[in-house]
Amino acid sequence: MGRPSSLVDWDLAGRTARRLSSPGPATSREEAAAVVEELHRAAAIAVAHVEELTGLHPVAGGPEPVVAVVDRPGWVDANTAGMSALLDPLADALAEAQGGKRPGAVAAAIGARVTGVQAGGVLAFLCSRVLGQYEVFGTGGRLLLVAPNIVETERKLGVDPSDFRLWVCLHEVTHQLQFTAVPWLRGYLEEQVTAFARATDLDADVLRERIQDVVRSLADAVRGAETDDDTPQGLMALVQDPEQRAVLDRVTAVMSLVEGHAEFVMDGVGPDVVPSVRTLRKRFAQRRKGRGPIDRVLRRLLGLEQKMQQYADGRVFVAGVVGLAGMDGFNQVWAGPQNLPLKDELTDPAAWVERVLGSRPAIPA
């Protein structure tokens, strides 16, 4: 189960996820080898395009980027390691915030093994949907491309495989470049996790009340009911402390930024690089709309509906700032944490330009 302070039995989570997940689409050994080779090649090609479009470059002397093409169990293994690396220090921070006491209330109410099974179910759901990922925590520095999911998605969408694979790599390589060109970004996210922990209330009664909020939210999802924009979604219903909300606002802003930046880049390269980019965008947008009550429940539980909003808000912000101040002006966002967008600025790029660049730009008619 890992060290005693662990909040989750990650070994059990991994075993559960592998047991519940399917292997992916049928391919011959030769086809699979060709996919792996092409994904490595597409990732290498994407680097030059992303650097040219963004104007960002990895810092000198930094670690050499690593690309790993994995199957679903490989993605699960990477994410159990990453989540353990992120949440185990969270347990320590929680203990420190409570005068050295371990979070027994959580362990008694839920239990590391029960939580491990739950985490395994989450990972099983996600491992068949994630196309790629840059590992920020855990081993760090690796770009993961999930081959069976990419193949399954391109088949379902009926798109050109080579175009789609390069298009996906453009998105993921952008994430890789964000963290290799902006080395303070990872530390900033880790600081937010620690700040979140220090503001966490582990009272069992409060925990039970907030879990009931999640259950009610999931019941709404089953019925297909819409919720107000300000209604906490899924696991977000567990977070009601004002200090925690302030931390989550900062995390939402930075994650919207990095996701929106990657969305901007993957479309910004244009048809000269990816000939069918407009078709890809149109069909891929449909994929992101969950269908059926079970999918709605899981999206609500995991907060995936909010992630879709992150893509949308982040892309509006990036495109808006680039349109007002050019790419050089936008890149001031990476100068330090003080230049990151505030949550409200995601939908008001001009406000960010005024605050950070010092002048209120004229909005084109």
VOBA-1610 file (N, C-alpha, C; in pm, whole numbers, padded with zeros to 5 digits, always signed):
BEGIN
Met+00082-00120+00000Met+00000+00000+00000Met+00085+00125+00000Gly+00215+00112+00009Gly+00300+00229+00017Gly+00319+00270+00160Arg+00369+00388+00182Arg+00400+00431+00317Arg+00272+00457+00396Pro+00276+00447+00531Pro+00156+00453+00612Pro+00074+00580+00596Ser+00140+00692+00563Ser+00067+00818+00554Ser-00011+00833+00424Ser+00004+00736+00334Ser-00060+00750+00203Ser-00211+00759+00217Leu-00272+00850+00144Leu-00417+00865+00145Leu-00486+00758+00062Val-00414+00699-00032Val-00472+00604-00127Val-00378+00485-00140Asp-00436+00365-00148Asp-00358+00246-00179Asp-00337+00244-00330Trp-00225+00301-00374Trp-00203+00318-00518Trp-00174+00186-00589Asp-00117+00089-00518Asp-00098-00042-00579Asp-00234-00105-00613Leu-00327-00094-00519Leu-00461-00146-00543Leu-00532-00067-00652Ala-00512+00064-00653Ala-00572+00147-00757Ala-00525+00102-00895Gly-00396+00077-00907Gly-00342+00033-01035Gly-00396-00102-01077Arg-00402-00196-00983Arg-00454-00329-01016Arg-00601-00321-01056Thr-00678-00238-00984Thr-00820-00223-01014Thr-00839-00164-01153Ala-00763-00061-01185Ala-00775+00003-01315Ala-00741-00092-01428Arg-00633-00169-01411Arg-00594-00263-01518Arg-00699-00371-01536Arg-00760-00413-01425Arg-00863-00518-01434Arg-00989-00467-01503Leu-01024-00341-01479Leu-01149-00287-01533Leu-01136-00234-01675Ser-01014-00203-01718Ser-00996-00141-01850Ser-00986-00244-01960Ser-01029-00205-02079Ser-01019-00292-02196Ser-00886-00265-02267Pro-00838-00360-02347Pro-00707-00341-02411Pro-00705-00241-02525Gly-00822-00209-02580Gly-00824-00116-02693Gly-00857-00184-02823Pro-00849-00112-02933Pro-00888-00167-03063Pro-00794-00278-03109Ala-00849-00368-03188Ala-00768-00479-03240Ala-00673-00428-03348Thr-00546-00462-03333Thr-00445-00431-03435Thr-00347-00546-03442Ser-00291-00567-03558Ser-00187-00668-03571Ser-00058-00616-03508Arg+00036-00706-03484Arg+00164-00664-03427Arg+00235-00566-03519Glu+00225-00590-03650Glu+00290-00500-03747Glu+00225-00362-03745Glu+00089-00359-03738Glu+00018-00231-03732Glu+00055-00154-03605Ala+00061-00224-03493Ala+00094-00158-03367Ala+00234-00099-03372Ala+00328-00174-03428Ala+00466-00124-03438Ala+00473+00000-03527Ala+00393+00000-03634Ala+00392+00115-03724Ala+00333+00237-03656Val+00230+00218-03574Val+00170+00329-03500Val+00271+00390-03404Val+00341+00304-03331Val+00441+00352-03235Val+00548+00433-03306Glu+00595+00381-03418Glu+00700+00450-03493Glu+00650+00586-03543Glu+00526+00589-03596Glu+00476+00715-03650Glu+00452+00817-03540Leu+00406+00774-03423Leu+00383+00867-03313Leu+00515+00930-03265His+00620+00850-03258His+00751+00906-03221His+00795+01008-03326Arg+00773+00975-03453Arg+00814+01065-03561Arg+00729+01193-03557Ala+00599+01180-03533Ala+00511+01296-03528Ala+00547+01388-03412Ala+00582+01330-03298Ala+00621+01411-03183Ala+00748+01490-03213Ala+00841+01427-03283Ala+00966+01497-03318Ala+00939+01610-03417Ile+00851+01586-03514Ile+00817+01689-03612Ile+00745+01805-03544Ala+00660+01773-03447Ala+00579+01876-03382Ala+00665+01978-03308Val+00779+01938-03257Val+00862+02027-03175Val+00895+02156-03249Ala+00946+02144-03371Ala+00987+02263-03447Ala+00868+02354-03475His+00753+02296-03509His+00634+02376-03539His+00587+02451-03414Val+00587+02383-03300Val+00540+02446-03177Val+00635+02558-03134Glu+00764+02534-03143Glu+00860+02637-03104Glu+00851+02758-03197Glu+00832+02734-03325Glu+00822+02845-03420Glu+00697+02929-03395Leu+00585+02863-03369Leu+00461+02936-03350Leu+00457+03010-03217Thr+00509+02946-03111Thr+00499+03006-02978Thr+00613+03101-02945Gly+00728+03083-03009Gly+00844+03162-02972Gly+00909+03117-02844Leu+00868+03002-02790Leu+00927+02947-02668Leu+01031+02842-02703His+01131+02828-02615His+01235+02728-02634His+01275+02674-02497Pro+01308+02545-02488Pro+01350+02489-02360Pro+01471+02564-02304Val+01476+02578-02172Val+01589+02647-02110Val+01715+02564-02132Ala+01826+02633-02152Ala+01954+02565-02175Ala+01992+02484-02053Gly+02042+02364-02078Gly+02087+02278-01969Gly+01978+02201-01899Gly+01854+02216-01945Gly+01744+02143-01884Gly+01744+01997-01925Pro+01658+01916-01863Pro+01652+01774-01897Pro+01608+01751-02041Glu+01659+01649-02102Glu+01621+01614-02239Glu+01479+01560-02239Pro+01389+01618-02319Pro+01251+01568-02323Pro+01246+01423-02368Val+01159+01347-02304Val+01143+01205-02334Val+01000+01181-02383Val+00987+01109-02493Val+00855+01071-02545Val+00838+00922-02526Ala+00727+00882-02464Ala+00697+00741-02442Ala+00561+00709-02503Val+00557+00614-02594Val+00431+00567-02650Val+00389+00447-02566Val+00272+00456-02503Val+00230+00355-02405Val+00094+00298-02441Asp+00063+00184-02380Asp-00072+00129-02389Asp-00149+00175-02266Arg-00270+00125-02248Arg-00352+00171-02136Arg-00293+00133-02000Pro-00246+00008-01980Pro-00182-00022-01852Pro-00059+00065-01826Gly+00016+00097-01930Gly+00131+00184-01913Gly+00092+00323-01867Trp-00020+00373-01920Trp-00070+00504-01876Trp-00114+00497-01730Val-00181+00388-01693Val-00224+00370-01554Val-00104+00370-01461Asp+00001+00295-01495Asp+00119+00288-01409Asp+00183+00425-01391Ala+00192+00500-01501Ala+00252+00634-01493Ala+00170+00725-01404Asn+00038+00713-01409Asn-00046+00804-01332Asn-00062+00764-01187Thr-00054+00636-01155Thr-00052+00600-01014Thr+00076+00652-00949Ala+00188+00643-01022Ala+00313+00697-00969Ala+00305+00849-00953Gly+00247+00916-01054Gly+00237+01061-01048Gly+00143+01109-00938Met+00030+01042-00924Met-00065+01082-00822Met-00010+01055-00682Ser+00063+00945-00667Ser+00125+00917-00539Ser+00227+01026-00504Ala+00306+01065-00602Ala+00406+01169-00579Ala+00342+01302-00543Leu+00221+01326-00593Leu+00151+01451-00565Leu+00077+01445-00432Leu+00007+01334-00405Leu-00081+01328-00289Leu-00013+01285-00161Asp+00094+01207-00167Asp+00164+01170-00044Asp+00222+01292+00026Pro+00287+01384-00045Pro+00328+01509+00021Pro+00208+01590+00071Leu+00093+01575+00005Leu-00028+01642+00051Leu-00066+01590+00189Ala-00055+01458+00209Ala-00084+01400+00340Ala+00009+01457+00446Asp+00136+01473+00411Asp+00232+01531+00505Asp+00195+01675+00538Ala+00155+01751+00436Ala+00118+01890+00459Ala-00006+01900+00546Leu-00101+01808+00525Leu-00220+01806+00609Leu-00184+01776+00753Ala-00094+01680+00774Ala-00052+01645+00909Ala+00018+01762+00976Glu+00104+01828+00902Glu+00176+01944+00957Glu+00079+02054+00994Ala-00021+02077+00910Ala-00119+02183+00935Ala-00202+02154+01059Gln-00212+02025+01096Gln-00290+01988+01214Gln-00201+01949+01331Gly-00083+02006+01334Gly+00006+01985+01447Gly+00068+01848+01453Gly+00092+01788+01338Gly+00160+01659+01334Gly+00067+01540+01335Lys-00063+01562+01347Lys-00159+01451+01348Lys-00184+01402+01207Arg-00181+01273+01192Arg-00213+01215+01061Arg-00362+01228+01034Pro-00401+01234+00907Pro-00542+01255+00876Pro-00625+01130+00903Gly-00637+01096+01033Gly-00710+00976+01070Gly-00857+00983+01036Ala-00916+01102+01039Ala-01059+01115+01009Ala-01090+01067+00868Val-01005+01105+00774Val-01026+01062+00636Val-01004+00912+00625Ala-00895+00864+00686Ala-00865+00722+00678Ala-00977+00639+00739Ala-01036+00688+00852Ala-01143+00614+00917Ala-01272+00620+00836Ala-01299+00734+00776Ala-01424+00752+00703Ala-01424+00681+00569Ile-01311+00678+00505Ile-01305+00621+00370Ile-01211+00502+00364Gly-01088+00523+00412Gly-00992+00414+00411Gly-00910+00411+00285Ala-00780+00387+00302Ala-00690+00389+00187Ala-00726+00283+00082Arg-00773+00167+00129Arg-00805+00062+00032Arg-00934+00095-00044Val-01033+00144+00029Val-01157+00182-00040Val-01128+00293-00140Thr-01048+00390-00096Thr-01014+00500-00185Thr-00933+00449-00303Gly-00850+00347-00278Gly-00773+00287-00387Gly-00861+00226-00493Val-00967+00156-00450Val-01062+00098-00546Val-01131+00208-00624Gln-01172+00314-00553Gln-01238+00425-00620Gln-01145+00492-00721Ala-01021+00512-00679Ala-00923+00573-00771Ala-00899+00483-00891Gly-00900+00352-00868Gly-00884+00259-00979Gly-00996+00270-01080Gly-01119+00288-01031Gly-01231+00306-01122Gly-01219+00433-01204Val-01172+00540-01140Val-01149+00666-01211Val-01044+00647-01320Leu-00933+00583-01284Leu-00824+00563-01380Leu-00869+00473-01495Ala-00952+00373-01464Ala-01003+00284-01570Ala-01087+00362-01669Phe-01169+00454-01620Phe-01251+00537-01708Phe-01163+00626-01795Leu-01064+00690-01732Leu-00981+00786-01804Leu-00884+00720-01901Cys-00834+00601-01866Cys-00726+00542-01946Cys-00771+00503-02086Ser-00901+00495-02109Ser-00950+00465-02244Ser-00985+00591-02322Arg-00967+00708-02258Arg-01004+00834-02322Arg-00888+00930-02343Val-00788+00924-02258Val-00675+01016-02269Val-00591+00982-02391Leu-00563+01080-02474Leu-00482+01059-02594Leu-00334+01081-02565Gly-00306+01178-02483Gly-00167+01209-02452Gly-00160+01289-02324Gln-00040+01300-02269Gln-00025+01367-02141Gln+00122+01398-02117Tyr+00151+01517-02066Tyr+00285+01548-02022Tyr+00290+01528-01872Glu+00379+01444-01825Glu+00390+01414-01683Glu+00456+01530-01610Val+00379+01600-01531Val+00433+01710-01454Val+00490+01660-01322Phe+00419+01568-01258Phe+00461+01515-01129Phe+00512+01373-01146Gly+00546+01309-01038Gly+00600+01173-01047Gly+00738+01175-01110Thr+00757+01090-01211Thr+00887+01086-01278Thr+00916+01218-01346Gly+00812+01285-01397Gly+00827+01417-01456Gly+00907+01414-01585Gly+00875+01507-01673Gly+00955+01525-01793Gly+00925+01432-01908Arg+00828+01341-01891Arg+00795+01250-02001Arg+00666+01293-02068Leu+00664+01280-02199Leu+00544+01301-02276Leu+00488+01164-02311Leu+00367+01136-02265Leu+00304+01007-02290Leu+00204+01019-02404Leu+00211+00927-02498Leu+00113+00917-02606Leu+00048+00779-02594Val-00084+00776-02578Val-00154+00650-02553Val-00201+00593-02687Ala-00123+00504-02741Ala-00143+00457-02879Ala-00281+00397-02904Pro-00332+00304-02820Pro-00463+00245-02852Pro-00576+00348-02854Asn-00567+00450-02770Asn-00672+00552-02767Asn-00667+00641-02891Ile-00547+00671-02935Ile-00532+00752-03056Ile-00587+00676-03177Val-00553+00548-03187Val-00602+00466-03299Val-00754+00453-03293Glu-00806+00424-03175Glu-00951+00407-03160Glu-01024+00536-03197Thr-00972+00650-03153Thr-01038+00777-03179Thr-01034+00814-03327Glu-00920+00795-03391Glu-00911+00831-03533Glu-01002+00743-03618Arg-01021+00618-03575Arg-01113+00530-03647Arg-01257+00575-03628Lys-01293+00610-03504Lys-01430+00653-03477Lys-01462+00785-03548Leu-01366+00873-03554Leu-01388+01002-03618Leu-01383+00993-03770Gly-01322+00887-03822Gly-01309+00872-03966Gly-01218+00976-04027Val-01105+01004-03963Val-01013+01109-04009Val-00883+01046-04057Asp-00803+01127-04125Asp-00674+01081-04174Asp-00582+01049-04056Pro-00533+00926-04044Pro-00452+00889-03927Pro-00326+00973-03910Ser-00253+00998-04017Ser-00128+01073-04005Ser-00155+01216-03959Asp-00258+01278-04016Asp-00294+01414-03973Asp-00334+01415-03826Phe-00415+01320-03787Phe-00464+01318-03650Phe-00350+01296-03551Arg-00260+01207-03584Arg-00148+01179-03492Arg-00058+01300-03476Leu-00032+01370-03583Leu+00049+01491-03572Leu-00027+01599-03494Trp-00156+01610-03518Trp-00239+01710-03451Trp-00238+01688-03299Val-00253+01562-03258Val-00246+01529-03115Val-00108+01562-03059Cys-00005+01530-03133Cys+00132+01557-03086Cys+00158+01706-03072Leu+00102+01787-03160Leu+00117+01932-03147Leu+00063+01981-03013His-00049+01927-02972His-00109+01964-02843His-00018+01922-02728Glu+00025+01798-02729Glu+00102+01745-02616Glu+00243+01804-02612Val+00303+01825-02727Val+00437+01886-02729Val+00430+02030-02677Thr+00317+02098-02699Thr+00301+02232-02642Thr+00308+02226-02490His+00242+02128-02430His+00252+02112-02284His+00396+02083-02242Gln+00463+01999-02317Gln+00602+01969-02286Gln+00686+02096-02288Leu+00665+02179-02390Leu+00742+02302-02403Leu+00708+02401-02292Gln+00582+02407-02253Gln+00544+02498-02145Gln+00628+02474-02020Phe+00647+02348-01985Phe+00716+02316-01860Phe+00867+02312-01875Thr+00916+02292-01997Thr+01061+02294-02016Thr+01113+02435-02045Ala+01027+02521-02099Ala+01066+02659-02126Ala+01037+02751-02006Val+00946+02706-01919Val+00905+02787-01803Val+00925+02703-01677Pro+01048+02688-01630Pro+01076+02593-01522Pro+01007+02624-01390Trp+00967+02749-01365Trp+00900+02781-01239Trp+00756+02730-01234Leu+00701+02690-01349Leu+00560+02655-01356Leu+00527+02532-01270Arg+00613+02432-01275Arg+00588+02312-01195Arg+00590+02345-01046Gly+00689+02422-01002Gly+00698+02459-00862Gly+00577+02539-00816Tyr+00527+02624-00905Tyr+00408+02704-00872Tyr+00289+02612-00845Leu+00269+02511-00930Leu+00157+02419-00909Leu+00174+02342-00779Glu+00296+02300-00748Glu+00321+02228-00623Glu+00291+02317-00503Glu+00325+02445-00512Glu+00295+02539-00404Glu+00145+02552-00382Gln+00068+02549-00490Gln-00076+02560-00476Gln-00134+02437-00407Val-00078+02319-00436Val-00124+02197-00369Val-00099+02208-00219Thr+00018+02257-00181Thr+00050+02273-00039Thr-00045+02375+00026Ala-00071+02485-00043Ala-00162+02587+00010Ala-00302+02530+00026Phe-00344+02448-00067Phe-00475+02383-00060Phe-00483+02295+00064Ala-00376+02218+00088Ala-00373+02127+00203Ala-00383+02204+00334Arg-00313+02315+00342Arg-00311+02392+00467Arg-00448+02454+00497Ala-00532+02466+00395Ala-00665+02522+00416Ala-00773+02415+00429Thr-00731+02287+00432Thr-00828+02177+00430Thr-00881+02146+00570Asp-01011+02131+00580Asp-01079+02092+00703Asp-01113+01943+00692Leu-01058+01862+00785Leu-01079+01718+00777Leu-01186+01668+00874Asp-01268+01758+00926Asp-01373+01716+01018Asp-01464+01614+00949Ala-01486+01499+01014Ala-01560+01389+00952Ala-01703+01429+00918Asp-01766+01507+01006Asp-01904+01548+00979Asp-01911+01638+00855Val-01815+01729+00844Val-01810+01817+00727Val-01787+01734+00601Leu-01695+01638+00611Leu-01666+01551+00496Leu-01790+01477+00451Arg-01866+01423+00551Arg-01986+01348+00517Arg-02090+01437+00449Glu-02104+01560+00500Glu-02200+01653+00440Glu-02164+01686+00296Arg-02034+01703+00269Arg-01992+01741+00135Arg-02003+01623+00038Ile-01981+01502+00089Ile-02000+01384+00004Ile-02147+01373-00037Gln-02240+01410+00053Gln-02381+01410+00017Gln-02409+01508-00097Asp-02336+01621-00097Asp-02350+01716-00208Asp-02310+01651-00340Val-02202+01570-00337Val-02158+01501-00457Val-02265+01404-00505Val-02325+01330-00411Val-02428+01232-00448Val-02546+01303-00514Arg-02587+01417-00457Arg-02697+01491-00517Arg-02660+01540-00657Ser-02534+01583-00674Ser-02490+01629-00806Ser-02494+01515-00907Leu-02452+01396-00862Leu-02453+01281-00952Leu-02596+01240-00989Ala-02688+01253-00894Ala-02828+01222-00924Ala-02881+01316-01030Asp-02843+01443-01022Asp-02884+01539-01125Asp-02828+01498-01261Ala-02702+01450-01261Ala-02640+01410-01387Ala-02713+01293-01451Val-02758+01197-01368Val-02831+01082-01421Val-02958+01127-01492Arg-03024+01228-01432Arg-03149+01279-01492Arg-03122+01372-01609Gly-02994+01407-01629Gly-02959+01499-01736Gly-02990+01642-01702Ala-03007+01672-01572Ala-03042+01808-01531Ala-02923+01900-01548Glu-02952+02023-01588Glu-02849+02125-01599Glu-02831+02192-01463Thr-02711+02244-01436Thr-02684+02313-01311Thr-02642+02455-01340Asp-02658+02542-01243Asp-02612+02679-01257Asp-02462+02682-01270Asp-02408+02786-01334Asp-02265+02797-01354Asp-02189+02800-01222Asp-02253+02852-01115Asp-02185+02865-00987Asp-02202+02743-00899Thr-02275+02641-00947Thr-02296+02521-00867Thr-02171+02434-00871Pro-02119+02392-00753Pro-02001+02305-00753Pro-02028+02176-00828Gln-01936+02132-00909Gln-01954+02013-00992Gln-01872+01898-00936Gly-01937+01781-00920Gly-01866+01660-00883Gly-01785+01676-00757Leu-01660+01633-00762Leu-01573+01639-00646Leu-01547+01781-00601Met-01573+01878-00687Met-01559+02017-00646Met-01657+02051-00534Ala-01765+01974-00520Ala-01860+02000-00413Ala-01799+01974-00276Leu-01686+01903-00272Leu-01618+01879-00145Leu-01543+02002-00098Val-01528+02101-00181Val-01445+02217-00150Val-01535+02337-00128Gln-01542+02382-00004Gln-01628+02496+00028Gln-01555+02601+00110Asp-01436+02572+00159Asp-01360+02668+00236Asp-01315+02783+00145Pro-01333+02908+00186Pro-01294+03022+00100Pro-01146+03020+00061Glu-01058+02978+00152Glu-00916+02973+00118Glu-00890+02868+00012Gln-00957+02753+00024Gln-00942+02650-00078Gln-00995+02698-00213Arg-01108+02768-00210Arg-01164+02818-00335Arg-01068+02916-00401Ala-00999+02998-00320Ala-00903+03092-00377Ala-00788+03017-00444Val-00743+02909-00380Val-00637+02828-00440Val-00686+02767-00570Leu-00807+02711-00568Leu-00861+02647-00688Leu-00884+02746-00800Asp-00917+02870-00765Asp-00929+02973-00868Asp-00795+02995-00937Arg-00686+02996-00859Arg-00553+03014-00918Arg-00515+02894-01004Val-00545+02773-00953Val-00513+02652-01029Val-00597+02647-01157Thr-00726+02681-01146Thr-00812+02683-01264Thr-00758+02778-01369Ala-00712+02895-01324Ala-00660+02994-01418Ala-00537+02942-01490Val-00442+02883-01417Val-00318+02839-01482Val-00344+02716-01570Met-00432+02625-01526Met-00462+02509-01609Met-00541+02549-01734Ser-00629+02648-01721Ser-00698+02699-01839Ser-00599+02761-01936Leu-00501+02830-01881Leu-00398+02891-01964Leu-00321+02785-02043Val-00270+02683-01975Val-00186+02585-02046Val-00269+02502-02143Glu-00395+02472-02107Glu-00480+02396-02199Glu-00520+02482-02318Gly-00557+02606-02291Gly-00596+02695-02400Gly-00481+02725-02493His-00361+02738-02438His-00241+02761-02518His-00218+02644-02613Ala-00232+02522-02560Ala-00213+02403-02644Ala-00321+02394-02752Glu-00444+02429-02718Glu-00551+02429-02818Glu-00522+02532-02928Phe-00476+02649-02887Phe-00443+02754-02984Phe-00335+02708-03080Val-00234+02640-03026Val-00121+02595-03109Val-00164+02485-03204Met-00240+02388-03157Met-00273+02273-03242Met-00358+02315-03361Asp-00434+02423-03346Asp-00511+02475-03459Asp-00434+02582-03535Gly-00341+02649-03466Gly-00272+02762-03526Gly-00170+02726-03631Val-00126+02601-03633Val-00026+02563-03734Val-00083+02568-03875Gly-00215+02549-03885Gly-00281+02563-04014Gly-00269+02443-04106Pro-00340+02446-04219Pro-00345+02333-04312Pro-00214+02305-04384Asp-00120+02399-04383Asp+00010+02369-04444Asp+00082+02259-04369Val+00057+02250-04239Val+00120+02148-04155Val+00028+02027-04140Val-00099+02054-04109Val-00199+01947-04093Val-00312+01977-04192Pro-00309+01916-04310Pro-00404+01951-04416Pro-00551+01946-04375Ser-00588+01850-04291Ser-00730+01835-04256Ser-00761+01893-04119Val-00686+01997-04078Val-00701+02049-03942Val-00844+02096-03914Arg-00912+02157-04009Arg-01047+02207-03984Arg-01146+02092-03963Thr-01129+01987-04041Thr-01214+01868-04023Thr-01187+01804-03888Leu-01061+01797-03851Leu-01023+01739-03722Leu-01088+01816-03608Arg-01080+01947-03613Arg-01137+02028-03506Arg-01289+02008-03496Lys-01356+02008-03609Lys-01501+01994-03609Lys-01543+01859-03551Arg-01479+01752-03596Arg-01519+01619-03550Arg-01473+01593-03406Phe-01359+01648-03369Phe-01307+01625-03235Phe-01393+01700-03132Ala-01448+01812-03170Ala-01535+01887-03079Ala-01657+01804-03041Gln-01707+01726-03137Gln-01821+01640-03108Gln-01783+01529-03010Arg-01659+01481-03020Arg-01613+01374-02931Arg-01616+01418-02786Arg-01593+01547-02762Arg-01583+01595-02624Arg-01719+01612-02557Lys-01825+01588-02630Lys-01958+01597-02571Lys-01998+01458-02522Gly-02004+01443-02391Gly-02038+01313-02335Gly-02179+01272-02370Arg-02198+01144-02395Arg-02330+01096-02432Arg-02371+00984-02337Gly-02499+00983-02301Gly-02552+00878-02217Gly-02539+00911-02069Pro-02629+00855-01986Pro-02631+00888-01843Pro-02505+00847-01769Ile-02447+00732-01801Ile-02326+00688-01730Ile-02210+00783-01758Asp-02195+00820-01885Asp-02088+00911-01920Asp-02109+01047-01853Arg-02235+01091-01846Arg-02263+01218-01779Arg-02228+01211-01632Val-02262+01099-01567Val-02231+01083-01425Val-02081+01089-01403Leu-02006+01015-01483Leu-01861+01011-01464Leu-01797+01146-01494Arg-01847+01213-01595Arg-01793+01346-01625Arg-01822+01443-01511Arg-01943+01434-01455Arg-01976+01521-01344Arg-01888+01488-01224Leu-01872+01359-01194Leu-01792+01317-01079Leu-01648+01362-01092Leu-01590+01345-01210Leu-01449+01373-01230Leu-01421+01519-01262Gly-01526+01597-01278Gly-01504+01736-01311Gly-01466+01758-01456Leu-01495+01661-01544Leu-01455+01674-01684Leu-01535+01783-01755Glu-01657+01811-01707Glu-01733+01920-01767Glu-01660+02052-01746Gln-01602+02068-01627Gln-01524+02188-01600Gln-01400+02192-01687Lys-01340+02075-01712Lys-01220+02073-01796Lys-01252+02118-01937Met-01369+02081-01987Met-01409+02128-02119Met-01420+02280-02121Gln-01470+02336-02009Gln-01479+02482-02001Gln-01341+02544-01995Gln-01245+02473-01930Gln-01107+02522-01927Gln-01051+02536-02068Tyr-01075+02435-02152Tyr-01029+02442-02290Tyr-01086+02566-02358Ala-01218+02586-02339Ala-01284+02697-02408Ala-01237+02832-02357Asp-01236+02851-02223Asp-01194+02979-02167Asp-01048+03007-02197Gly-00965+02905-02183Gly-00822+02925-02208Gly-00793+02963-02351Arg-00865+02901-02444Arg-00840+02934-02585Arg-00886+03076-02617Val-00999+03117-02558Val-01047+03255-02576Val-00942+03353-02524Phe-00884+03322-02408Phe-00785+03411-02349Phe-00661+03421-02437Val-00606+03307-02476Val-00483+03308-02556Val-00506+03379-02689Ala-00612+03341-02759Ala-00640+03404-02889Ala-00665+03553-02872Gly-00732+03591-02764Gly-00761+03731-02742Gly-00636+03813-02716Val-00547+03761-02631Val-00424+03835-02600Val-00333+03841-02722Val-00320+03731-02794Val-00236+03731-02914Val-00292+03831-03016Gly-00424+03837-03028Gly-00484+03931-03121Gly-00461+04076-03081Leu-00454+04102-02951Leu-00438+04239-02903Leu-00292+04282-02891Ala-00206+04187-02852Ala-00068+04224-02819Ala+00037+04143-02893Gly-00005+04051-02981Gly+00091+03969-03054Gly+00146+03858-02965Met+00217+03764-03026Met+00271+03651-02951Met+00376+03696-02849Asp+00458+03796-02883Asp+00557+03844-02788Asp+00489+03903-02664Gly+00380+03976-02687Gly+00307+04030-02573Gly+00245+03919-02490Phe+00185+03821-02556Phe+00127+03709-02483Phe+00232+03637-02399Asn+00352+03620-02453Asn+00455+03542-02383Asn+00501+03605-02253Gln+00458+03729-02226Gln+00487+03788-02095Gln+00413+03713-01984Val+00314+03631-02022Val+00242+03552-01923Val+00334+03452-01853Trp+00446+03416-01919Trp+00540+03318-01864Trp+00652+03383-01784Ala+00649+03515-01767Ala+00759+03584-01700Ala+00763+03555-01550Gly+00653+03519-01491Gly+00648+03488-01349Gly+00505+03471-01303Pro+00484+03413-01184Pro+00348+03389-01136Pro+00260+03513-01133Gln+00322+03630-01110Gln+00243+03753-01105Gln+00179+03786-01239Asn+00229+03729-01347Asn+00174+03757-01480Asn+00071+03655-01525Leu+00049+03552-01447Leu-00054+03455-01483Leu-00191+03523-01482Pro-00281+03479-01569Pro-00413+03543-01570Pro-00491+03513-01443Leu-00567+03611-01398Leu-00664+03588-01293Leu-00783+03517-01356Lys-00861+03449-01272Lys-00971+03371-01326Lys-01066+03457-01409Asp-01096+03578-01360Asp-01189+03665-01433Asp-01129+03713-01565Glu-00997+03717-01575Glu-00933+03765-01697Glu-00937+03664-01810Leu-00970+03538-01779Leu-00976+03437-01884Leu-01079+03474-01990Thr-01186+03537-01949Thr-01289+03579-02045Thr-01281+03729-02075Asp-01175+03794-02028Asp-01154+03936-02055Asp-01006+03960-02083Pro-00957+03913-02200Pro-00814+03925-02230Pro-00763+04068-02223Ala-00846+04165-02258Ala-00803+04304-02255Ala-00767+04348-02114Ala-00837+04293-02014Ala-00807+04329-01876Ala-00668+04279-01837Trp-00632+04160-01885Trp-00496+04110-01858Trp-00393+04198-01926Val-00418+04234-02052Val-00323+04319-02124Val-00303+04450-02049Glu-00410+04508-01999Glu-00399+04635-01926Glu-00320+04616-01797Arg-00348+04510-01723Arg-00280+04488-01594Arg-00133+04455-01611Val-00102+04368-01708Val+00035+04317-01721Val+00120+04401-01815Leu+00062+04440-01928Leu+00139+04515-02028Leu+00125+04665-02013Gly+00031+04709-01930Gly+00027+04849-01893Gly-00059+04940-01977Ser-00135+04887-02069Ser-00222+04974-02148Ser-00348+04900-02185Arg-00457+04971-02183Arg-00587+04913-02222Arg-00595+04915-02374Pro-00591+04799-02438Pro-00590+04797-02585Pro-00725+04834-02644Ala-00720+04885-02760Ala-00843+04912-02834Ala-00900+04781-02887Ile-01027+04759-02865Ile-01092+04637-02910Ile-01140+04658-03054Pro-01095+04573-03147Pro-01137+04588-03286Pro-01289+04577-03299Ala-01344+04658-03388Ala-01489+04656-03409Ala-01530+04526-03476
//
